[in-house]
Amino acid sequence: MATENKGLNVNIGRLIEDYDNRYRLVMDIAKRARDISEKPDKTEEEMITKPVSLAIDSLADDRGLKD
């Protein structure tokens, strides 16, 4: 039986491999998520998707790791 990882952001694995320091990765994700959640004008996507997931995707995109 195949197991699906629903809800697991594939970009986190790419970021873990790309970052030399996991503490720095966690701090960068937390800062970006905080910035996203504090935006005064939230888009429809941001209301559905959690800020941490958006932060992970954003960091992966900034580092050229996102497909």
VMD Tcl script that builds the backbone (N, CA, C; Angstrom):
set m [mol new atoms 201]
animate dup $m
set s [atomselect $m all]
$s set {name element resname resid chain x y z} {
  {N N MET 1 A 0.840 -1.177 0.000}
  {CA C MET 1 A 0.000 0.000 0.000}
  {C C MET 1 A 0.889 1.246 0.000}
  {N N ALA 2 A 0.634 2.144 -0.943}
  {CA C ALA 2 A 1.423 3.376 -1.050}
  {C C ALA 2 A 0.938 4.391 -0.028}
  {N N THR 3 A 1.882 5.077 0.552}
  {CA C THR 3 A 1.557 6.116 1.523}
  {C C THR 3 A 1.729 7.472 0.873}
  {N N GLU 4 A 0.726 8.304 0.961}
  {CA C GLU 4 A 0.814 9.655 0.433}
  {C C GLU 4 A 1.126 10.611 1.576}
  {N N ASN 5 A 1.957 11.585 1.302}
  {CA C ASN 5 A 2.307 12.603 2.294}
  {C C ASN 5 A 1.467 13.837 2.063}
  {N N LYS 6 A 0.187 13.730 2.317}
  {CA C LYS 6 A -0.685 14.887 2.153}
  {C C LYS 6 A -0.326 15.927 3.207}
  {N N GLY 7 A -0.196 17.143 2.761}
  {CA C GLY 7 A 0.112 18.221 3.692}
  {C C GLY 7 A 1.596 18.450 3.881}
  {N N LEU 8 A 2.443 17.534 3.405}
  {CA C LEU 8 A 3.885 17.712 3.548}
  {C C LEU 8 A 4.393 18.560 2.390}
  {N N ASN 9 A 5.001 19.661 2.696}
  {CA C ASN 9 A 5.508 20.571 1.682}
  {C C ASN 9 A 6.818 20.013 1.115}
  {N N VAL 10 A 6.838 19.693 -0.169}
  {CA C VAL 10 A 8.020 19.093 -0.792}
  {C C VAL 10 A 9.222 20.033 -0.777}
  {N N ASN 11 A 8.969 21.317 -0.702}
  {CA C ASN 11 A 10.077 22.280 -0.716}
  {C C ASN 11 A 10.889 22.260 0.567}
  {N N ILE 12 A 10.349 21.757 1.650}
  {CA C ILE 12 A 11.113 21.726 2.907}
  {C C ILE 12 A 12.323 20.807 2.771}
  {N N GLY 13 A 12.161 19.692 2.078}
  {CA C GLY 13 A 13.296 18.785 1.854}
  {C C GLY 13 A 14.387 19.446 1.043}
  {N N ARG 14 A 13.991 20.191 0.034}
  {CA C ARG 14 A 14.964 20.909 -0.796}
  {C C ARG 14 A 15.699 21.970 0.021}
  {N N LEU 15 A 14.961 22.661 0.882}
  {CA C LEU 15 A 15.588 23.691 1.713}
  {C C LEU 15 A 16.544 23.076 2.728}
  {N N ILE 16 A 16.160 21.949 3.321}
  {CA C ILE 16 A 17.041 21.281 4.291}
  {C C ILE 16 A 18.365 20.911 3.630}
  {N N GLU 17 A 18.292 20.414 2.396}
  {CA C GLU 17 A 19.516 20.048 1.683}
  {C C GLU 17 A 20.337 21.280 1.310}
  {N N ASP 18 A 19.682 22.393 1.028}
  {CA C ASP 18 A 20.363 23.596 0.581}
  {C C ASP 18 A 20.993 24.393 1.725}
  {N N TYR 19 A 20.350 24.403 2.878}
  {CA C TYR 19 A 20.865 25.159 4.029}
  {C C TYR 19 A 21.960 24.367 4.733}
  {N N ASP 20 A 23.006 25.062 5.138}
  {CA C ASP 20 A 24.077 24.422 5.909}
  {C C ASP 20 A 23.680 24.249 7.374}
  {N N ASN 21 A 22.779 25.109 7.830}
  {CA C ASN 21 A 22.432 25.141 9.245}
  {C C ASN 21 A 20.918 25.093 9.387}
  {N N ARG 22 A 20.394 24.056 10.012}
  {CA C ARG 22 A 18.938 23.909 10.162}
  {C C ARG 22 A 18.348 24.977 11.081}
  {N N TYR 23 A 19.101 25.413 12.059}
  {CA C TYR 23 A 18.621 26.487 12.934}
  {C C TYR 23 A 18.363 27.750 12.111}
  {N N ARG 24 A 19.289 28.078 11.220}
  {CA C ARG 24 A 19.126 29.242 10.351}
  {C C ARG 24 A 17.901 29.085 9.455}
  {N N LEU 25 A 17.676 27.871 8.957}
  {CA C LEU 25 A 16.505 27.591 8.125}
  {C C LEU 25 A 15.219 27.845 8.903}
  {N N VAL 26 A 15.147 27.328 10.105}
  {CA C VAL 26 A 13.954 27.511 10.939}
  {C C VAL 26 A 13.740 28.988 11.233}
  {N N MET 27 A 14.796 29.702 11.529}
  {CA C MET 27 A 14.679 31.130 11.821}
  {C C MET 27 A 14.208 31.904 10.584}
  {N N ASP 28 A 14.741 31.565 9.423}
  {CA C ASP 28 A 14.329 32.239 8.185}
  {C C ASP 28 A 12.864 31.953 7.851}
  {N N ILE 29 A 12.444 30.700 8.030}
  {CA C ILE 29 A 11.047 30.344 7.780}
  {C C ILE 29 A 10.134 31.086 8.750}
  {N N ALA 30 A 10.508 31.120 10.022}
  {CA C ALA 30 A 9.681 31.785 11.030}
  {C C ALA 30 A 9.555 33.282 10.743}
  {N N LYS 31 A 10.665 33.917 10.376}
  {CA C LYS 31 A 10.622 35.353 10.074}
  {C C LYS 31 A 9.740 35.625 8.863}
  {N N ARG 32 A 9.905 34.832 7.819}
  {CA C ARG 32 A 9.109 35.036 6.604}
  {C C ARG 32 A 7.627 34.781 6.893}
  {N N ALA 33 A 7.320 33.752 7.680}
  {CA C ALA 33 A 5.924 33.447 8.027}
  {C C ALA 33 A 5.308 34.579 8.846}
  {N N ARG 34 A 6.086 35.141 9.749}
  {CA C ARG 34 A 5.606 36.264 10.553}
  {C C ARG 34 A 5.314 37.468 9.663}
  {N N ASP 35 A 6.217 37.739 8.729}
  {CA C ASP 35 A 6.005 38.854 7.795}
  {C C ASP 35 A 4.741 38.642 6.966}
  {N N ILE 36 A 4.535 37.417 6.501}
  {CA C ILE 36 A 3.351 37.098 5.695}
  {C C ILE 36 A 2.078 37.274 6.518}
  {N N SER 37 A 2.085 36.774 7.747}
  {CA C SER 37 A 0.873 36.828 8.568}
  {C C SER 37 A 0.536 38.238 9.039}
  {N N GLU 38 A 1.530 39.121 9.056}
  {CA C GLU 38 A 1.298 40.490 9.504}
  {C C GLU 38 A 0.919 41.445 8.377}
  {N N LYS 39 A 0.890 40.970 7.139}
  {CA C LYS 39 A 0.490 41.829 6.021}
  {C C LYS 39 A -0.935 42.311 6.238}
  {N N PRO 40 A -1.173 43.592 6.037}
  {CA C PRO 40 A -2.534 44.104 6.250}
  {C C PRO 40 A -3.547 43.602 5.222}
  {N N ASP 41 A -3.123 43.388 3.986}
  {CA C ASP 41 A -4.052 42.929 2.958}
  {C C ASP 41 A -3.725 41.486 2.577}
  {N N LYS 42 A -4.565 40.590 3.016}
  {CA C LYS 42 A -4.353 39.172 2.761}
  {C C LYS 42 A -5.060 38.770 1.473}
  {N N THR 43 A -4.359 37.996 0.656}
  {CA C THR 43 A -4.977 37.477 -0.558}
  {C C THR 43 A -5.795 36.240 -0.193}
  {N N GLU 44 A -6.601 35.806 -1.129}
  {CA C GLU 44 A -7.435 34.612 -0.877}
  {C C GLU 44 A -6.551 33.394 -0.614}
  {N N GLU 45 A -5.422 33.278 -1.330}
  {CA C GLU 45 A -4.515 32.147 -1.125}
  {C C GLU 45 A -3.982 32.136 0.301}
  {N N GLU 46 A -3.621 33.304 0.815}
  {CA C GLU 46 A -3.057 33.386 2.152}
  {C C GLU 46 A -4.089 33.067 3.228}
  {N N MET 47 A -5.347 33.258 2.957}
  {CA C MET 47 A -6.370 32.922 3.940}
  {C C MET 47 A -6.570 31.412 4.012}
  {N N ILE 48 A -6.298 30.700 2.913}
  {CA C ILE 48 A -6.472 29.254 2.861}
  {C C ILE 48 A -5.191 28.543 3.292}
  {N N THR 49 A -4.055 28.990 2.781}
  {CA C THR 49 A -2.762 28.359 3.054}
  {C C THR 49 A -2.136 28.989 4.290}
  {N N LYS 50 A -1.547 28.161 5.127}
  {CA C LYS 50 A -0.922 28.656 6.355}
  {C C LYS 50 A 0.353 29.444 6.037}
  {N N PRO 51 A 0.652 30.458 6.847}
  {CA C PRO 51 A 1.826 31.301 6.599}
  {C C PRO 51 A 3.146 30.527 6.538}
  {N N VAL 52 A 3.284 29.465 7.319}
  {CA C VAL 52 A 4.532 28.698 7.292}
  {C C VAL 52 A 4.714 28.024 5.937}
  {N N SER 53 A 3.633 27.478 5.385}
  {CA C SER 53 A 3.725 26.850 4.064}
  {C C SER 53 A 4.078 27.877 2.993}
  {N N LEU 54 A 3.477 29.047 3.078}
  {CA C LEU 54 A 3.798 30.117 2.133}
  {C C LEU 54 A 5.252 30.566 2.284}
  {N N ALA 55 A 5.741 30.609 3.522}
  {CA C ALA 55 A 7.122 31.006 3.775}
  {C C ALA 55 A 8.102 29.987 3.199}
  {N N ILE 56 A 7.810 28.712 3.356}
  {CA C ILE 56 A 8.664 27.659 2.802}
  {C C ILE 56 A 8.725 27.783 1.285}
  {N N ASP 57 A 7.565 27.943 0.661}
  {CA C ASP 57 A 7.517 28.089 -0.793}
  {C C ASP 57 A 8.273 29.333 -1.250}
  {N N SER 58 A 8.124 30.411 -0.516}
  {CA C SER 58 A 8.779 31.663 -0.863}
  {C C SER 58 A 10.306 31.541 -0.763}
  {N N LEU 59 A 10.794 30.927 0.306}
  {CA C LEU 59 A 12.241 30.735 0.466}
  {C C LEU 59 A 12.793 29.823 -0.622}
  {N N ALA 60 A 12.075 28.757 -0.922}
  {CA C ALA 60 A 12.522 27.836 -1.974}
  {C C ALA 60 A 12.577 28.562 -3.316}
  {N N ASP 61 A 11.588 29.397 -3.567}
  {CA C ASP 61 A 11.558 30.166 -4.815}
  {C C ASP 61 A 12.728 31.146 -4.869}
  {N N ASP 62 A 12.999 31.818 -3.764}
  {CA C ASP 62 A 14.120 32.764 -3.712}
  {C C ASP 62 A 15.467 32.085 -3.980}
  {N N ARG 63 A 15.595 30.846 -3.568}
  {CA C ARG 63 A 16.851 30.107 -3.749}
  {C C ARG 63 A 16.874 29.302 -5.040}
  {N N GLY 64 A 15.821 29.420 -5.837}
  {CA C GLY 64 A 15.771 28.712 -7.112}
  {C C GLY 64 A 15.572 27.217 -6.980}
  {N N LEU 65 A 14.926 26.786 -5.894}
  {CA C LEU 65 A 14.731 25.351 -5.626}
  {C C LEU 65 A 13.347 24.869 -5.975}
  {N N LYS 66 A 12.456 25.772 -6.268}
  {CA C LYS 66 A 11.067 25.415 -6.526}
  {C C LYS 66 A 10.903 25.001 -7.983}
  {N N ASP 67 A 10.120 23.940 -8.201}
  {CA C ASP 67 A 9.872 23.468 -9.577}
  {C C ASP 67 A 8.962 24.382 -10.328}
}
mol reanalyze $m
mol bondsrecalc $m
mol representation Tube
mol addrep $m
